[in-house]
Amino acid sequence: MNTALLNGNEVNIEKAEEELARKGLRKKDIKSQLVHTYRRFSQKGSFMCICCNTRVDLVLGEERAYHFRHFNKDNCTYSENHINTSSNLLPLFPFNPINLFTQMLHFPRKLR
């Protein structure tokens, strides 16, 4: 997942990375900036899942996209229903199914 809560505010790590890239930073400098800005919060367990409100950690790896993952391997509807954006099916949709699906997941459960 690319979004988590930090003190009640959404942090989208993908958008943060894109913003730094637009400023002309290289990949290693982007990672360094994200580490400087967010790593201490991840180490303290301050990031929470936007769906199930359990702890998630920031992952700034070398091979995969930067993301958050659940600290414990508990079931979460976000993780179970997460759509792989590299799927070959995405070009078949005339709209962006990722945004639609993400919005559906984040509706308060009372309204679903």
N, C-alpha and C positions, 0 to 999 in steps of 0.2 A: 504494500500500500504506500502511496506517496504523500498522504496527509495524516497528521496526528494533532492532538490537542496538547498545547503547552500553556498551563495556567489559564485554561478556558478559551484560548485563542487558537485558531487553526494554523498549522504550519504545513505548507505544501513544499516538500523538499525539491520536487521537480521544478516548480516555478521559481524557487530560490536559485537553483542551479541555472535555469534559463536566464534569469535576470543578471546574474554574474557573468554569464557568457556574452550577453548583449553589451556589457561594459568592457568587453575585450579581454577578459581573463582567460588564461589557458586552463585545461582540465586539472592539472596539478595545483594551480593557484586557486581554482574554484573549490577543490576538495579541502585545501588548507584553510580557506575562509569559512567553509561550512563547519569544519572541525573546530575552529576558533569560536564560532558563534554558537554552535549547538551541542558539541560533544559533552560538555559538563552537565547539561540537562539530561542527556541520555544516560550518563553514568550514575546520576542521582535518581533515576527512575521517574523523571518528571513528565515524560511524554505518555499520553494515554490514547488508546484506540478511539476513533470517532464513532465507532459503532457499539462496542461493548464496554467501553470505559475501563479497560484493563491496561496494564503497563505494556508499552511497546518500546523497542530500542531502535535507534538510528543506525543504519548500516550504510557505510560509505566504502564499499568494496571497489576492487579494481576492474572486475569483469562484468558485473551486473549493474543495472541502473541503481542509483542511490534510492533507498527506500526505508520504510519502517517495518519491523516484524515484531510479532507478539513475543514478549519475554518468556511466558509460559506457553506451552503448546495447547492451551485450552481451545475449545471450539468457539468460533466467532462467525457470525453470519457474513461479515465482510470478507473474511478469508475464504470461507466455503464458496461464496458466490463471486469471487474476484474473477474478472474476465481478463484473459491473457491478451494484451494489446498487439502481440505479434501474430495473432491468429490469422489464418488464411481467409477466414470468413468475413473479416471486417470490410473489405472492399465491396461486399455484396449489399451492405446496408446503405440506404440513401441518406442517413443521418448518422450522427456519432453515437453509437450504442453505449460507449463507455460513459459519456456524460449523463445520458438518460439513466443508465443503470446506477451510477454513483448517486444521482439525485434521489432515486427511489430508495436506495439504502439509507440515506441520511434523513429521511422523513422521520419524525418522532414515531415511535412504535404505536402510540395510541391512534394515530391518523391512518395507519395502514390497514 
